[in-house]
């Protein structure tokens, strides 16, 4: 394996050693004023910390409640906490001496525990001279409504996408797969901003060794905070120097559930609108959720088209450079004369010509993405037309190169996965350089290097080149070609599922029975 053993040797520390907090006695004291002063010391210069003094009518004790404004549901706080505490109750909870119509009340004994509760949107209730506090689930931070996915659009699939709240994302997955075997393993990562990471899988299908490997890699992460799914993927991937993505990131619940049913794992990162799917293979990036909602023949044609587009996007500019610079004798004479007529006025060699056009295309692509949608589309269309026409008339670039770059851009747009498209854009420049130095031989060397790298690459310890390297004939039914659904009775071996049977005889007899 290339860069073998990298993960086990890698550490996640920064340039300096993390300062470990000094052990102190942070237990609550039997003094309400002292506990109040300690919490105010912890949250110094935190103007959004709300402190409410009150008397609990049910016990006659003085109490203080703490919460962060903006992270707490005001309706829940007023109706389920503050109002009931100031009313009498004939049947209080014997554990606390009062009763609250709220989901869950947890008892805490340390200030560090109270700090975590408050920072995550909960509220903390301190009562009289008690040495215990009560954590109340009143979280209610701003949330985005469930909308149609912005990147992974679908023609026939569901129009629901993940949001930035992990609980809602887990609920979306459970709605598609209401099965008791759907389990969730929860881990916490981050020293400063603790991020909840949930691993979802089918307990009777997913391989336990893969689960343990995934949990171990996530547990070894030592960083301040995980902001999004992309950061997590970079920490736990097998080969960090590979240009190819080793995990699939999706914002579609139906796509995530489809992978869970195959025996894979879905990693939900709180505060991120996409989830991580592992392990995956190279062919997984050429599959779309729409492939299973259209006829198998159409889906197979589209997958073959995507694979063809991959090679066009990677090799077409390199082939042009190699043929024009070294192997022009293979071009038909009429086409060669036509190309030569346009290239006669171009002052740059083919490689520099291609680099100028590719960099121009990349800048227009990034400008279209960063600008607001209406302006971005205008920049892409007008910029492409105006710059393309002007640069050809000025004699800097030939018409043929403009056509080559246009075909390359269209081919890259066909690929359904953004991370794979980004890898293609990077590899294309390497292939162009190889073609400029060695011609067709350089392209062949680059192709063999890429194939060897794909064969050696792994995703969570699973071969990345499966089902072609190693050869797994049963998985060919759902790779570049998709056979009818009723023929896919087994789960893919590349997913390392412990229960391979996916379905029985789902095809009715000819008489309709």
HUFENPE-V597686 format. One record per residue. OMEGA is omega in degrees with one decimal (* if undefined). Layout:
OMEGA
OMEGA
This chain:
176.1
-178.4
-176.4
178.2
-177.4
-172.0
-176.0
-178.5
-172.2
175.7
-174.5
-180.0
176.0
-177.3
177.6
179.5
178.4
179.4
178.6
-179.8
178.5
-179.8
178.1
178.0
-177.1
178.7
177.8
-177.9
-179.2
-178.7
-175.6
-179.4
179.0
178.8
176.7
-179.5
-179.4
178.1
176.8
176.7
-179.8
-176.4
177.4
-177.1
175.5
-173.8
-179.8
174.0
-179.9
179.5
-178.3
176.0
-179.3
172.3
177.5
-176.6
-175.4
-179.0
-177.3
-177.5
172.8
-177.7
176.6
177.6
-177.0
172.5
179.1
178.8
-178.4
176.7
-175.4
176.8
-176.6
-179.6
178.5
-179.6
-176.7
-172.2
-174.0
-179.2
-171.8
-177.8
179.1
-179.3
-178.5
177.0
177.3
-178.9
-178.1
-177.9
179.4
177.2
-177.0
-179.7
-174.0
-175.3
176.2
-177.5
179.1
177.7
-177.2
-170.2
-173.0
176.4
179.8
179.4
179.1
-177.2
-175.9
179.4
178.2
177.1
178.2
178.0
179.5
-179.8
-177.4
-177.7
179.5
172.6
177.0
176.3
-175.7
179.8
173.6
-174.8
170.3
-177.0
179.5
178.8
176.0
177.6
-175.0
179.2
-176.0
-179.8
179.5
-176.3
-179.9
-179.1
179.9
-177.9
177.2
179.1
178.2
-175.7
175.6
179.3
-175.8
-175.5
-176.6
178.5
-177.1
178.5
-175.5
-177.9
179.9
179.6
176.3
178.9
177.5
177.9
-174.7
-179.4
-174.3
-177.8
177.6
178.0
176.9
178.4
177.6
178.8
179.8
178.5
176.9
-174.2
179.8
-176.2
-176.9
178.3
176.5
-175.4
179.6
175.4
-172.6
175.7
178.5
-177.6
175.7
178.6
-178.0
176.7
-175.2
-179.2
178.2
-179.7
-176.7
177.2
-177.4
-176.3
173.3
-172.7
-178.2
-178.8
-175.3
-178.0
-177.4
179.2
176.8
177.0
-179.8
178.9
179.3
178.7
179.6
-179.3
179.2
-178.2
-178.8
-177.9
178.9
-177.5
-178.9
-176.4
171.3
-175.7
-175.8
-175.6
-180.0
177.6
179.0
-179.9
-179.4
178.9
-169.1
-178.7
-175.9
-176.2
-176.2
-178.5
179.3
175.7
-176.3
175.6
-177.5
173.2
175.2
173.1
-177.5
175.6
-177.9
177.0
-179.2
176.0
178.8
-179.9
177.1
178.4
176.6
179.8
176.6
179.3
-179.6
-176.5
176.6
-178.0
-179.3
179.8
179.0
-179.3
178.0
-177.6
176.4
179.6
-177.7
179.1
-178.9
-11.5
-178.7
176.0
-177.7
-178.1
179.7
-177.4
178.8
-179.9
-179.0
179.7
177.6
-179.6
-176.2
177.4
173.4
-179.8
-172.6
-179.9
177.6
179.3
179.1
178.3
-178.5
178.6
176.2
177.9
178.8
179.3
175.8
179.1
177.6
-178.4
176.2
-178.1
-178.6
-166.0
-173.5
177.4
179.4
178.6
177.8
-179.6
-177.8
-177.3
-178.2
-174.2
-171.2
-167.9
-177.3
-179.2
179.7
180.0
174.4
-170.2
-179.8
177.5
179.4
178.4
178.8
178.6
-179.6
178.4
-179.8
-178.2
-177.8
-177.7
-177.3
-176.0
-174.0
172.9
-176.4
-178.1
-179.9
177.3
179.7
179.7
179.8
-177.9
-179.3
178.2
175.9
178.2
-179.5
178.3
177.6
178.2
179.6
178.1
178.8
-179.8
-173.3
-178.2
174.3
-170.4
-178.9
-179.5
-179.1
177.9
179.1
179.0
-179.1
-177.0
-177.8
-180.0
-179.7
-178.1
-175.1
-177.4
-179.7
-179.3
-177.4
-175.8
175.8
179.6
178.8
178.1
178.5
-175.7
178.5
176.8
-178.4
179.9
177.0
178.6
179.9
-179.0
178.3
177.3
179.9
179.4
179.2
179.6
-179.7
179.3
-178.1
-176.4
-172.7
-174.9
-176.0
-179.0
176.7
175.7
178.4
177.3
178.4
179.7
-179.4
-177.6
-178.3
179.5
177.6
178.6
177.5
178.2
178.4
178.9
179.1
-178.2
-171.7
178.4
-179.7
178.3
178.5
177.5
179.2
177.5
177.7
178.3
179.8
177.1
179.8
179.3
177.9
178.1
178.5
179.3
-177.7
-175.1
178.4
173.6
-177.6
179.9
-179.3
-178.5
-177.5
-177.4
179.2
11.0
-178.1
177.0
3.4
-176.9
178.1
-171.3
-176.5
-179.2
179.7
-179.0
-178.8
178.5
175.7
176.2
175.3
177.0
176.6
-174.9
-176.7
175.0
-179.4
-175.6
-178.0
172.7
-179.3
179.1
-178.7
177.6
179.4
178.0
179.0
176.0
-172.4
-176.3
-179.3
-178.4
177.0
178.9
-174.3
-178.0
179.7
177.4
-177.1
-179.3
176.9
-179.1
*
